[in-house]
Amino acid sequence: MNKRDLRTTYKQQRKTLNQSTIDNLSLQIANQTLKLPIWDASFFHIFMTIKHLKEIETEPLISILFGKDKNIVIPKSNISTGEMTHFLLTDNTVIKPNIWNIPEPNGGIQIQNEQIEVVFVPLLAFDEKGHRVGYGKGFYDTFLKNCPNAIKIGLSFFEAEPTIEDNQTYDVPLDYCITPNRVYFFE
C-alpha cells in the first residue's frame, strides 16, 4: 500500500480502539522496551500522546524511563519551519497544547540533537524493512536526520505491513519497532 492509503487505514483502525484497550496495549508496548539493548543510554526522546488521535499512551514508558533514572526529552514543534526543539522533562515542566492540540513543553532546559541517544518515534504504520508512515508533515524525518547516531524506535499498536510502496530518499528508517506482541529489528 502507499502512504496515503496506509494513513487512512490505520487512522480508521485506531478509531475502533476504546481507552481501556489503548491503555492495555500501551502498557504491553512499554514492557516490550525492556527487551531492547538501549538501557546504557542516558538521553531518551519521547513524544507526548495526542489523545484525540488515539495514539499510544507514553506515560507507562515515561514511568519506566524515570524509574531507570534516564533523562527524558520531549519535543516542541515549530509549525512555520517544520522543525522541532527538544526540552528536558522535569517535575517543573509546563505542558500546553499547541495549535494542533499536541502537548508540548512551554520552555525549559533545551537539549541539543547531538545529546539524544534514543528516539521513540510516533507512527501510523510501518513495514518489515523499518520504513514508517507518520502524519505526513515531516517533523520526525527532519529531526532524525539531525541525530543520525540515535537509535530510532517506532511504537505501534499494529503489526508490520509487508512493504510501503512510496518511500522517499528523505525518509529515515527505524532501527526497531515495538508492538504489544513483538519487537521488530531492522538492519
C-alpha positions in Angstrom: 0.0 0.0 0.0 1.1 3.6 -0.4 1.4 6.1 2.4 -1.9 7.9 1.8 -3.9 4.6 1.9 -2.0 3.4 5.0 -2.7 6.7 6.8 -6.4 6.3 6.0 -6.5 2.6 7.0 -4.6 3.0 10.3 -6.4 6.1 11.4 -9.6 4.2 10.9 -8.3 1.2 12.9 -7.3 3.5 15.8 -10.8 4.9 15.9 -12.1 1.5 16.8 -9.9 1.3 19.9 -11.5 2.3 23.3 -9.5 3.9 26.1 -9.2 0.6 28.1 -7.7 -1.2 25.0 -5.3 1.7 24.3 -4.1 1.7 28.0 -3.6 -2.1 28.0 -1.8 -2.1 24.6 0.4 0.9 25.6 1.4 -0.9 28.8 2.4 -4.0 26.8 4.4 -1.8 24.4 6.2 -0.1 27.3 7.1 -3.5 28.8 8.5 -4.7 25.4 11.0 -1.9 25.5 12.7 -3.7 28.4 13.9 -6.3 25.9 15.9 -3.8 23.9 19.7 -3.2 24.3 19.2 0.5 24.9 19.5 0.9 28.7 23.1 2.2 28.8 21.9 5.4 27.1 21.2 8.5 29.1 19.0 10.8 26.9 15.7 9.4 25.6 13.4 11.4 23.4 9.7 10.5 23.5 6.6 12.1 22.1 3.7 13.2 24.2 0.5 11.4 23.5 -2.1 13.1 21.3 -5.2 11.6 23.0 -7.8 12.7 20.4 -5.9 10.8 17.7 -5.8 7.7 19.9 -2.1 7.5 20.0 -0.1 5.2 22.2 -0.1 6.4 25.8 3.5 7.2 26.5 3.0 7.6 30.3 3.9 3.9 31.1 7.1 4.2 29.1 7.9 7.6 30.7 7.4 5.9 34.1 9.9 3.2 33.1 12.4 5.8 32.0 12.1 7.8 35.2 12.4 4.6 37.2 15.7 3.9 35.4 16.8 7.4 36.2 17.1 8.4 32.5 17.0 12.0 31.0 13.6 12.3 29.2 13.5 14.7 26.3 10.2 15.9 24.8 9.6 17.8 21.5 8.2 21.2 20.7 7.2 21.8 17.1 7.8 25.0 15.1 4.9 24.9 12.7 6.3 27.5 10.4 9.8 25.8 9.9 8.7 22.1 10.2 11.4 21.6 12.8 11.4 20.6 16.5 13.3 21.8 19.5 13.7 19.5 22.5 13.4 20.0 26.2 14.2 18.0 29.3 11.1 16.7 31.0 11.3 17.6 34.7 8.8 17.9 37.6 8.7 21.7 36.7 8.0 21.3 33.0 4.8 23.0 32.0 3.0 21.2 29.2 0.5 23.0 27.0 -1.2 22.0 23.7 -0.1 23.7 20.5 -2.4 24.9 17.7 -2.7 21.2 16.5 -3.6 20.2 20.1 -0.3 18.4 20.6 1.0 18.5 24.2 4.3 20.4 24.3 6.7 21.8 26.8 6.4 25.6 27.4 10.1 26.2 27.6 12.6 24.7 30.0 16.1 23.2 29.6 16.8 22.8 25.9 18.6 19.6 24.8 20.6 19.5 21.5 20.0 16.9 18.9 23.5 15.5 19.4 22.8 14.7 23.0 19.8 12.4 22.2 20.8 8.8 22.1 17.4 7.0 21.8 14.3 8.3 20.0 10.8 6.8 20.4 9.0 7.7 17.2 5.3 8.1 16.7 3.8 6.5 13.6 0.6 5.3 12.0 2.1 2.2 10.2 5.4 0.6 9.4 6.8 -2.1 7.1 9.1 -5.1 7.5 12.1 -3.0 6.4 11.7 -0.3 9.1 10.0 2.4 6.9 7.3 4.2 8.7 4.2 6.3 7.9 3.6 9.3 10.1 1.1 12.1 9.7 2.9 13.5 6.7 4.3 16.8 8.0 7.9 15.6 8.0 8.8 16.8 11.5 10.3 13.5 12.6 12.2 12.8 9.3 13.8 16.3 9.6 14.6 15.7 13.3 16.0 12.2 12.8 18.4 13.4 10.0 19.9 15.7 12.6 20.7 12.9 15.1 21.9 10.1 12.8 23.6 8.2 15.6 20.5 7.9 17.8 18.6 4.6 18.0 15.2 5.1 16.4 12.4 3.0 17.8 8.8 3.1 16.4 5.9 2.4 18.7 2.8 0.8 17.1 -0.5 -0.8 18.2 -0.4 -2.8 14.9 2.0 -5.3 13.3 4.2 -4.5 10.2 2.9 -4.2 6.7 4.9 -6.2 4.1 6.1 -3.0 2.3 5.3 0.7 1.9 5.3 1.3 -1.8 6.2 5.0 -2.0 9.1 5.5 0.4 11.3 8.6 -0.4 15.1 9.1 -0.1 14.5 11.6 2.7 12.5 9.0 4.8 14.6 7.9 7.8 14.1 4.2 8.6 13.7 2.8 12.1 16.2 0.6 13.9 13.4 -1.1 15.9 9.6 -1.1 16.1 7.7 -2.3 19.1 4.2 -3.6 19.1 2.2 -5.2 22.0 3.3 -8.6 20.9 6.7 -8.2 19.2 9.9 -6.3 18.9 11.0 -5.9 15.2 14.7 -5.3 14.5 15.7 -3.7 11.2 19.2 -3.8 9.7 
